[in-house]
Amino acid sequence: MPDHQRPYLWVEFEKTAKMRHLSHLETARVFDRALRRAQIPVDYTAGYHPRAKISFAPPLPVGAEGRRELCEIDLAREAPPWDLGKALSKQLPPGLNLVSAQVLARGRRSPFANLSRAEYNISVDIVDASEEQLHSALEQFGEAEHVNIKRETKRQVRQIDIRPHTYELRPQHKDNKVYLYMNLGFGPENLVKPEEVISALTQMMGQGQLRVSRLVRLGMYEA
């Protein structure tokens, strides 16, 4: 059967507690072992060391949590999603918790290709500045036509305007802590990273800094 016609298991899962310290590669290995123990009919790579054909959405930074992380697993054959999800859930360690599982028909495009937005809830500590200064920076960010930052890659340093693809940015307060809710671009053409927004806000505050104490990605979705 051609690869683009094979069914795949579309999984949503949480990454919390101690599991948030796993790297992307370590997370993939945990899933690979869980799939083998669950005896799920996964399609494997060829060669001396076959691995389950698993793909994940762009990974979280190590230490960050995810509430609806995404994973697609190529299947060798059709199977009931309820049975597959139940079997996989039993084999995943605490902190990697299954949210949902669907069996879908593969198209020619990657199932991640249309993801264009991500939501975050970020707990911040305000160091050597006031909460009023943060609120002033948030207002300045919201009223700005352009917010330019420098983005460094392995090949170059580019100047990027993150304002058009910062779709929502607002403060929240809970248990005497300050949180920032962010709805940001997530695709290759509109990517905005939470740390870039934090950096821009810190500059707008004029003094002090914002330190991220907890970053939670709430989900990824199509616009």
C-alpha positions as CSV (number, residue, x, y, z in Angstrom):
1,M,0.0,0.0,0.0
2,P,1.4,3.4,-0.9
3,D,2.5,5.5,2.2
4,H,0.0,8.2,1.4
5,Q,-2.9,5.7,1.6
6,R,-1.9,4.1,4.9
7,P,-4.1,4.8,7.9
8,Y,-2.5,6.6,10.9
9,L,-3.3,7.0,14.5
10,W,-3.8,10.7,15.4
11,V,-3.0,11.1,19.1
12,E,-3.4,14.1,21.5
13,F,-1.6,13.8,24.8
14,E,-0.5,15.8,27.8
15,K,3.2,16.3,28.7
16,T,3.3,17.3,32.4
17,A,5.0,16.6,35.7
18,K,8.5,14.9,35.4
19,M,7.8,14.2,31.7
20,R,8.2,17.8,30.8
21,H,12.0,17.4,31.3
22,L,12.1,14.9,28.5
23,S,13.8,16.0,25.2
24,H,12.0,15.5,21.9
25,L,14.1,12.4,21.2
26,E,13.5,10.9,24.6
27,T,9.7,11.5,24.2
28,A,9.8,9.6,20.9
29,R,11.7,6.7,22.5
30,V,9.1,6.5,25.3
31,F,6.3,6.3,22.7
32,D,8.2,3.7,20.6
33,R,8.5,1.4,23.7
34,A,4.9,2.0,24.7
35,L,3.7,1.1,21.2
36,R,5.6,-2.2,21.2
37,R,4.4,-3.2,24.7
38,A,0.8,-2.3,23.6
39,Q,1.2,-4.5,20.5
40,I,-0.3,-1.9,18.3
41,P,-0.1,-2.7,14.5
42,V,2.4,0.1,13.8
43,D,4.3,0.5,10.5
44,Y,8.0,0.2,11.1
45,T,11.1,1.5,9.2
46,A,13.2,-1.0,7.3
47,G,16.8,-2.0,8.3
48,Y,18.6,-3.6,11.2
49,H,17.1,-1.4,13.8
50,P,13.5,-0.8,12.8
51,R,11.6,2.0,14.5
52,A,8.0,2.9,14.7
53,K,7.0,5.5,12.2
54,I,6.1,8.3,14.6
55,S,6.0,12.1,13.9
56,F,5.3,14.8,16.4
57,A,4.3,18.4,16.1
58,P,7.2,20.9,16.6
59,P,8.5,20.1,20.1
60,L,8.3,22.0,23.3
61,P,11.3,23.5,25.0
62,V,12.6,21.1,27.6
63,G,10.9,21.9,30.9
64,A,7.7,23.2,29.3
65,E,4.4,21.5,29.6
66,G,1.8,20.6,26.9
67,R,-1.9,20.1,27.4
68,R,-2.8,18.9,23.9
69,E,0.4,17.8,22.2
70,L,0.1,16.1,18.8
71,C,1.5,12.9,17.5
72,E,0.8,10.8,14.4
73,I,1.7,7.1,14.2
74,D,1.6,5.2,10.9
75,L,-0.4,1.9,11.1
76,A,0.2,-1.3,9.1
77,R,-3.5,-1.9,9.0
78,E,-6.9,-0.5,10.2
79,A,-7.9,-1.0,13.8
80,P,-10.6,0.4,16.1
81,P,-9.3,3.7,17.6
82,W,-10.9,2.9,21.0
83,D,-8.9,-0.3,21.3
84,L,-5.7,1.4,20.2
85,G,-6.1,4.3,22.5
86,K,-6.9,2.2,25.5
87,A,-3.9,-0.1,24.8
88,L,-1.5,2.8,24.3
89,S,-2.7,4.7,27.4
90,K,-2.0,1.7,29.7
91,Q,1.7,1.7,28.5
92,L,2.5,5.4,28.7
93,P,4.1,6.6,32.0
94,P,2.4,9.2,34.3
95,G,2.9,12.6,32.8
96,L,2.4,11.4,29.3
97,N,-1.3,11.1,29.4
98,L,-3.5,10.2,26.4
99,V,-6.2,12.8,25.7
100,S,-7.7,11.3,22.5
101,A,-6.9,8.9,19.7
102,Q,-8.4,8.7,16.2
103,V,-7.7,6.5,13.2
104,L,-7.6,8.7,10.0
105,A,-6.9,8.2,6.3
106,R,-3.6,9.7,5.2
107,G,-3.6,12.3,2.5
108,R,-0.6,13.5,0.5
109,R,0.1,16.4,2.9
110,S,1.5,16.0,6.4
111,P,-1.3,16.2,9.1
112,F,0.8,18.9,10.7
113,A,1.0,21.0,7.5
114,N,-2.1,23.2,8.3
115,L,-1.2,24.0,11.9
116,S,-0.9,27.8,12.1
117,R,-1.6,28.9,15.6
118,A,-0.7,27.9,19.2
119,E,-2.0,29.0,22.6
120,Y,0.2,29.4,25.6
121,N,-0.3,30.2,29.3
122,I,3.0,31.5,30.8
123,S,3.7,32.3,34.5
124,V,6.1,35.2,34.8
125,D,8.1,36.7,37.6
126,I,8.7,40.5,37.4
127,V,12.2,41.2,38.5
128,D,13.3,44.8,39.5
129,A,10.1,46.3,38.0
130,S,6.5,46.7,38.8
131,E,3.3,45.1,37.6
132,E,2.2,48.5,36.4
133,Q,5.3,48.6,34.1
134,L,4.3,45.2,32.7
135,H,0.8,46.4,32.0
136,S,2.2,49.5,30.3
137,A,4.4,47.3,28.1
138,L,1.4,45.2,27.2
139,E,-0.5,48.3,26.1
140,Q,2.4,49.5,24.1
141,F,2.8,46.1,22.4
142,G,-0.9,46.0,21.6
143,E,-0.9,49.5,20.1
144,A,2.3,49.0,18.1
145,E,2.2,48.6,14.3
146,H,5.5,46.7,14.3
147,V,7.5,44.9,17.0
148,N,10.8,43.9,15.5
149,I,13.1,41.3,17.1
150,K,16.3,39.5,16.1
151,R,16.0,35.8,15.4
152,E,19.2,33.9,15.2
153,T,19.4,30.6,13.3
154,K,22.4,28.4,12.6
155,R,23.0,30.2,9.3
156,Q,22.0,33.8,9.9
157,V,20.5,36.5,12.1
158,R,17.3,38.0,10.8
159,Q,15.1,40.8,11.9
160,I,11.5,39.7,12.3
161,D,8.3,41.6,12.9
162,I,6.3,39.5,15.4
163,R,3.4,42.0,15.9
164,P,1.2,40.8,12.9
165,H,1.2,37.2,14.1
166,T,0.8,37.9,17.8
167,Y,-3.0,37.4,17.6
168,E,-3.8,37.8,21.3
169,L,-1.7,38.8,24.3
170,R,-3.3,39.5,27.7
171,P,-2.5,39.2,31.4
172,Q,-4.2,36.9,33.8
173,H,-4.0,36.7,37.6
174,K,-4.3,33.7,39.7
175,D,-3.1,32.8,43.2
176,N,-1.2,36.1,43.4
177,K,0.8,35.2,40.3
178,V,0.9,36.9,36.9
179,Y,0.2,34.9,33.8
180,L,0.4,35.9,30.2
181,Y,-2.0,34.2,27.7
182,M,-0.6,34.2,24.2
183,N,-2.2,33.2,20.9
184,L,0.7,33.1,18.4
185,G,1.5,32.2,14.8
186,F,2.9,28.6,14.6
187,G,3.4,27.9,10.9
188,P,6.6,28.3,8.9
189,E,5.5,31.6,7.5
190,N,4.0,33.1,10.7
191,L,6.0,31.7,13.5
192,V,6.2,33.7,16.7
193,K,8.0,32.2,19.8
194,P,6.8,32.9,23.3
195,E,10.3,33.9,24.4
196,E,10.4,36.5,21.6
197,V,7.3,38.1,23.0
198,I,8.7,38.0,26.5
199,S,11.9,39.6,25.3
200,A,10.0,42.4,23.5
201,L,7.9,43.1,26.6
202,T,11.0,43.3,28.7
203,Q,12.5,45.9,26.4
204,M,9.3,47.9,26.5
205,M,9.2,47.9,30.3
206,G,12.4,50.0,30.2
207,Q,13.9,48.4,33.3
208,G,13.9,45.0,35.1
209,Q,13.0,41.8,33.3
210,L,10.4,39.1,33.0
211,R,11.4,35.6,33.9
212,V,9.4,32.6,32.8
213,S,8.7,30.3,35.8
214,R,6.2,28.0,33.9
215,L,5.3,27.6,30.3
216,V,2.3,25.6,29.2
217,R,1.4,25.1,25.6
218,L,-2.4,24.7,25.6
219,G,-2.8,23.5,22.1
220,M,-2.1,23.8,18.4
221,Y,-4.7,24.2,15.7
222,E,-5.6,25.5,12.2
223,A,-6.7,29.1,11.8
